[in-house]
Amino acid sequence: MVVKKTEKEKIKKITKEPKKKTGKEETKLKVGKSKPEMKIFNTLTRKVEEIKPIKKGEIGMYSCGPTVYGRAHVGNMRAYIFADTLRRVLEYYGYKVKHVMNITDVGHLTSDADSGEDKMQKSAREERLSAWDISKKYTDIFFQDEKELNILKPQIVCNATDHIKEQIELIKSLEKKGYTYRTSDGIYFDTAKFKKYGDLAKLNIEGLQAGKRIDVGEKKNKTDFALWKFSGENEKRDMEWESPWGKGFPGWHIECSAMSMKYLGKNFDIHTGGIDHIPIHHTNEIAQSESSTGNKFVNYWVHSEFLVLGEQEKMSKSLGNVINLDTIKEKGFTAMDYRYLCLGVQYRKRLIFGEEVLKSAANSMQRLKNKIIEIKEDNPKIIELNKSSPESKKYLEEFKESVFNDLNTPKALAVMWNMLGDNKVNNSEKYSLLLNFDRVLGLQMDKLRKEEIKVDDKLQELLKKREEFRKLKKWQEADKIRDEILAKGYTILDTNEGPKLENLGK
């Protein structure tokens, strides 16, 4: 969605952590303990809080998944890398995590004001496919992108279209309790009847009503939202269902409430998403869920910031500034380069995206690869870190303190580099620590290895000609061939055994 200026200001205020009144007591980790507290910034309270699970040793976690009407861009993927990192840290801490993610394949309209066309139907019309085919196409691409980014697949992936019954039942319970009303185009939730509406986003409801400038149509309040939309009389839809209120399809917000509560219960631990979900989607989820059950819906709401292009708006299809994973691969970067870039910026800070910052991340990944190759040449043994040197234990403790304190991955990466540069830590300890850290970082360090260079006949012939020119002291001709080889992505190493080629790529 396109974020208006006023809404951007709200989002900025939402995610800004308040200044501490009593020094650093609230966020300082208790280093002396065997295991520091696991803390996260809770959007609901605007505080970094210790995570206290509902069920000891277990975490129920729901992530808002993609609307599969098109290819997810790298801005979208940042949110999923964040959710993956959070899950990895929770498991690294020792929790058993039940991770649920939805696939929105119906009901997400082109406007957050419950108007416009269903995004799935719009994409189906443009690509001349059925909405079902569009859903499968982009769901498959999404999970291929996740696989390349080494994102762990949630234990439960649930499609909205497979849970129509649950959504209808949730709407019926809201209707029974008097929270709904009917208009000519659907069944709506009356937000005026939920007294805590807007608490998550700290919305000024009275101000919104007093300052409304748009036609709310048949809605009672500007903030009211659709639970069920009726199919238009002359509308041809691929996805529609019979309901107690007439033929139609569910609203976007009801899907997440119905599916998350089905798999995680009426009250669960953590709900993740991007900050653009806070003012509308997640606010509406809370309203409908808590109105239905009478219970607190989620204990910890955790949100990732936008990825932006320079000083522009967030990346979105509507703004025409979309870059996907294939785009960065075409420029010679890898999925792991992008993952490293995301880890290098704390999830609650804006990630300013561009080729230069991606190049810097790629260089860091190349340095890491070179270091791992160097360590492996020493034939390191994987050791038990609790029996390692004091220096090694210090780095392990510092890494844990970083990631357990609101997912401070930039600091965790700094700890990793400090460890790699410390001569007091031997190579077996370094390699063991890297594999331990990678349980959180997910950079596939165990797969980073020296590649054999396969030189085709044409390249081999160029190398031979260069050597002949060098023997004849025709330096200009030799340099010209060297430049030609460089342009093909290789550099020449002049060794005692003769010239050798090294791949400049990864």
Backbone hydrogen bonds, N-H to C=O, Kabsch-Sander energy under -0.5 kcal/mol:
donor,donor_aa,acceptor,acceptor_aa,energy
3,V,1,M,-0.5
4,K,2,V,-0.6
8,K,4,K,-2.7
9,E,5,K,-2.0
10,K,6,T,-1.6
11,I,7,E,-2.6
12,K,8,K,-2.6
13,K,9,E,-2.0
14,I,10,K,-2.5
15,T,11,I,-2.1
16,K,12,K,-0.7
17,E,15,T,-0.6
25,E,22,T,-0.9
28,K,24,K,-1.9
31,V,29,L,-1.5
33,K,30,K,-1.6
39,K,37,E,-0.7
39,K,404,F,-3.5
40,I,49,E,-2.4
42,N,40,I,-0.6
42,N,47,K,-3.1
43,T,41,F,-0.7
43,T,301,W,-2.9
45,T,42,N,-0.8
46,R,42,N,-2.3
47,K,42,N,-1.0
49,E,40,I,-3.1
49,E,47,K,-0.7
51,I,38,M,-3.2
52,K,50,E,-0.6
55,K,58,E,-0.5
56,K,54,I,-0.5
58,E,55,K,-2.3
59,I,96,K,-2.5
61,M,59,I,-0.6
61,M,98,K,-2.7
62,Y,270,I,-2.6
63,S,100,V,-2.6
64,C,272,T,-1.6
65,G,63,S,-0.5
68,V,66,P,-0.7
68,V,104,T,-1.5
69,Y,67,T,-1.8
70,G,67,T,-0.6
74,V,323,I,-3.2
77,M,73,H,-2.3
78,R,74,V,-1.4
79,A,75,G,-0.9
79,A,76,N,-0.8
80,Y,76,N,-1.1
81,I,77,M,-2.4
82,F,78,R,-2.3
83,A,79,A,-2.1
84,D,80,Y,-2.2
85,T,81,I,-2.5
86,L,82,F,-2.6
87,R,83,A,-2.3
88,R,84,D,-2.7
89,V,85,T,-2.6
90,L,86,L,-2.5
91,E,87,R,-2.4
92,Y,88,R,-2.5
93,Y,89,V,-2.2
94,G,90,L,-0.9
95,Y,90,L,-2.3
96,K,57,G,-2.5
97,V,95,Y,-0.7
98,K,59,I,-3.0
99,H,97,V,-0.8
100,V,61,M,-2.9
100,V,98,K,-0.5
101,M,156,I,-2.4
102,N,63,S,-1.2
103,I,158,C,-2.5
104,T,66,P,-2.3
105,D,103,I,-1.0
109,L,107,G,-1.0
110,T,117,E,-1.9
111,S,115,S,-1.3
114,D,111,S,-1.0
119,K,108,H,-2.9
122,K,118,D,-2.5
123,S,119,K,-2.2
124,A,120,M,-2.3
125,R,121,Q,-2.3
126,E,122,K,-2.1
127,E,123,S,-2.4
128,R,124,A,-0.8
129,L,124,A,-2.1
134,I,130,S,-2.3
135,S,131,A,-2.3
136,K,132,W,-2.1
137,K,133,D,-2.6
138,Y,134,I,-2.4
139,T,135,S,-1.9
140,D,136,K,-2.4
141,I,137,K,-1.7
142,F,138,Y,-2.0
143,F,139,T,-2.2
144,Q,140,D,-1.6
145,D,141,I,-2.4
146,E,142,F,-2.3
147,K,143,F,-1.9
148,E,144,Q,-2.1
149,L,145,D,-1.9
150,N,147,K,-1.4
151,I,146,E,-2.8
152,L,150,N,-0.5
155,Q,99,H,-0.5
156,I,99,H,-2.0
158,C,101,M,-2.3
158,C,156,I,-0.5
160,A,103,I,-2.2
162,D,159,N,-1.2
163,H,160,A,-1.7
167,Q,163,H,-1.6
168,I,164,I,-2.5
169,E,165,K,-2.3
170,L,166,E,-1.9
171,I,167,Q,-2.1
172,K,168,I,-2.4
173,S,169,E,-1.9
174,L,170,L,-1.7
175,E,171,I,-2.5
176,K,172,K,-2.4
177,K,173,S,-1.3
178,G,175,E,-1.3
179,Y,174,L,-2.5
181,Y,188,Y,-1.7
183,T,186,G,-2.8
187,I,228,W,-2.6
188,Y,181,Y,-3.1
189,F,225,F,-2.7
190,D,179,Y,-3.1
191,T,189,F,-1.1
193,K,190,D,-1.6
194,F,191,T,-1.3
195,K,193,K,-0.7
197,Y,194,F,-1.9
199,D,196,K,-2.2
202,K,198,G,-1.0
203,L,198,G,-2.3
205,I,203,L,-1.2
208,L,204,N,-2.4
209,Q,205,I,-2.4
210,A,206,E,-2.6
211,G,207,G,-2.2
212,K,209,Q,-0.9
216,V,214,I,-0.5
219,K,216,V,-2.0
224,D,221,N,-1.4
225,F,189,F,-0.8
227,L,187,I,-3.4
228,W,187,I,-1.5
229,K,249,F,-3.0
230,F,185,D,-2.3
231,S,247,K,-2.2
235,E,232,G,-1.2
237,R,235,E,-0.7
240,E,238,D,-0.6
241,W,248,G,-3.1
246,G,243,S,-1.2
248,G,241,W,-2.5
249,F,229,K,-2.3
251,G,227,L,-2.2
252,W,107,G,-0.9
255,E,251,G,-0.8
255,E,252,W,-0.5
256,C,252,W,-0.8
257,S,253,H,-1.3
258,A,254,I,-2.4
259,M,255,E,-2.5
260,S,256,C,-2.4
261,M,257,S,-2.0
262,K,258,A,-1.4
263,Y,259,M,-1.9
264,L,260,S,-2.3
265,G,261,M,-1.3
268,F,297,F,-1.9
270,I,60,G,-2.5
271,H,300,Y,-2.3
272,T,62,Y,-2.8
273,G,302,V,-1.1
275,I,304,S,-2.1
277,H,274,G,-1.9
278,I,275,I,-1.2
282,H,277,H,-3.2
283,T,277,H,-0.6
283,T,278,I,-0.7
284,N,280,I,-2.7
285,E,281,H,-2.0
286,I,282,H,-2.1
287,A,283,T,-1.9
288,Q,284,N,-2.4
289,S,285,E,-2.3
290,E,286,I,-2.6
291,S,287,A,-1.6
292,S,288,Q,-1.4
293,T,289,S,-2.4
294,G,290,E,-2.1
299,N,268,F,-1.8
300,Y,269,D,-2.4
302,V,271,H,-2.7
302,V,300,Y,-0.6
304,S,273,G,-2.0
305,E,347,Y,-2.7
308,V,351,L,-2.6
309,L,313,E,-1.0
310,G,308,V,-0.9
310,G,353,F,-0.7
312,Q,309,L,-2.5
315,M,307,L,-1.6
319,L,316,S,-0.6
320,G,316,S,-0.6
320,G,317,K,-1.0
321,N,316,S,-1.4
328,I,324,N,-1.4
329,K,325,L,-1.7
330,E,326,D,-2.3
331,K,327,T,-0.8
332,G,329,K,-1.8
333,F,328,I,-2.1
338,Y,334,T,-1.5
339,R,335,A,-2.2
340,Y,336,M,-2.5
341,L,337,D,-2.0
342,C,338,Y,-2.2
343,L,339,R,-2.2
344,G,340,Y,-1.5
345,V,342,C,-1.3
347,Y,407,L,-0.5
349,K,346,Q,-2.6
351,L,306,F,-2.1
352,I,350,R,-0.7
353,F,308,V,-3.6
353,F,351,L,-0.8
358,L,354,G,-1.9
359,K,355,E,-2.2
360,S,356,E,-2.0
361,A,357,V,-1.9
362,A,358,L,-2.3
363,N,359,K,-2.3
364,S,360,S,-1.9
365,M,361,A,-2.3
366,Q,362,A,-2.2
367,R,363,N,-2.5
368,L,364,S,-2.4
369,K,365,M,-2.5
370,N,366,Q,-2.7
371,K,367,R,-2.3
372,I,368,L,-2.5
373,I,369,K,-2.6
374,E,370,N,-2.2
375,I,371,K,-2.5
376,K,372,I,-2.7
377,E,373,I,-1.5
378,D,375,I,-1.4
379,N,376,K,-2.2
383,I,381,K,-0.6
385,L,383,I,-0.6
387,K,384,E,-1.8
388,S,385,L,-1.4
393,K,389,S,-2.3
394,K,390,P,-1.9
395,Y,391,E,-1.8
396,L,392,S,-2.0
397,E,393,K,-2.3
398,E,394,K,-2.4
399,F,395,Y,-2.3
400,K,396,L,-2.2
401,E,397,E,-2.5
402,S,398,E,-1.8
403,V,399,F,-2.3
404,F,400,K,-2.6
405,N,401,E,-0.7
405,N,402,S,-0.6
406,D,39,K,-2.0
406,D,404,F,-1.1
407,L,403,V,-1.2
408,N,402,S,-2.0
409,T,407,L,-2.1
412,A,408,N,-1.7
413,L,409,T,-2.4
414,A,410,P,-1.8
415,V,411,K,-2.2
416,M,412,A,-2.0
417,W,413,L,-2.3
418,N,414,A,-2.4
419,M,415,V,-2.3
420,L,416,M,-2.2
421,G,417,W,-1.4
422,D,419,M,-1.3
423,N,421,G,-0.7
425,V,422,D,-1.4
426,N,424,K,-0.6
430,K,426,N,-2.5
431,Y,427,N,-2.6
432,S,428,S,-2.0
433,L,429,E,-2.6
434,L,430,K,-2.5
435,L,431,Y,-2.1
436,N,432,S,-1.7
437,F,433,L,-3.2
438,D,434,L,-2.2
439,R,436,N,-1.2
440,V,437,F,-1.8
441,L,437,F,-2.3
442,G,438,D,-1.9
447,K,444,Q,-1.7
448,L,445,M,-1.1
449,R,447,K,-0.7
454,K,452,E,-0.7
455,V,453,I,-0.8
456,D,454,K,-0.6
460,Q,456,D,-2.3
461,E,457,D,-2.2
462,L,458,K,-1.8
463,L,459,L,-2.2
464,K,460,Q,-1.9
465,K,461,E,-2.3
466,R,462,L,-2.4
467,E,463,L,-1.9
468,E,464,K,-1.8
469,F,465,K,-2.4
470,R,466,R,-2.2
471,K,467,E,-1.9
472,L,468,E,-1.5
473,K,470,R,-1.2
474,K,469,F,-3.1
475,W,473,K,-1.3
478,A,474,K,-2.0
479,D,475,W,-2.7
480,K,476,Q,-1.7
481,I,477,E,-1.7
482,R,478,A,-2.2
483,D,479,D,-2.4
484,E,480,K,-1.6
485,I,481,I,-2.3
486,L,482,R,-2.4
487,A,483,D,-2.1
488,K,484,E,-0.7
488,K,485,I,-0.7
489,G,486,L,-1.9
490,Y,485,I,-1.6
491,T,502,E,-2.5
493,L,491,T,-0.5
493,L,500,K,-3.7
494,D,492,I,-0.6
495,T,493,L,-0.9
495,T,498,G,-1.3
498,G,495,T,-1.6
500,K,493,L,-2.6
502,E,491,T,-2.6
504,L,489,G,-2.9
505,G,489,G,-0.6
